[in-house]
Amino acid sequence: MRPAARNPDGPDPVKHGMCTAFPSVPSAEDEVLAELRRRRVREAVAALPGRCPQLVAALSEDPPPTYRELSHRLGMPRGSIGPTRARCLACLRVLLHAERYA
C-alpha cells in the first residue's frame, strides 16, 4: 500500500469540506432579467392614475417618508394616505398581472 500524497499547501479545502458555501454571484442572465423587472415596475407605476405614481415613488424611498412628510409633500390629508396607498398598490398589481399574461 502506498502512502497518501501530501499537499505542500495543506489539505484541499474543497475535498475536506472546508469550502461548503461559495458566495452567490448573479449571472449575466440574472442581471438582465432583474433590470427588465425593474423597468416593467417603473413603467407600471408611471401608468397609475392620479397621484399614485408620486405616492408609490415616495413610499419606495429609503428610508420611506413619514405620513406627515407625505401629507405635506403631496398635499393630501394624512388620513387618506393609507387608503390611497392600498388602492394604488391594488391597481399596480392589476397592471403587472395583466402585463405578465398579455
Sequence and secondary structure as in RCSB ss.txt:
>XXXX:A:sequence
MRPAARNPDGPDPVKHGMCTAFPSVPSAEDEVLAELRRRRVREAVAALPGRCPQLVAALSEDPPPTYRELSHRLG
MPRGSIGPTRARCLACLRVLLHAERYA
>XXXX:A:secstr
       TT S TTTTTS         HHHHHHHHHHHHHHHHHHHTS TTHHHHHHHHTSSS   HHHHHHHHT
  HHHHHHHHHHHHHHHHHHHHHHHT 
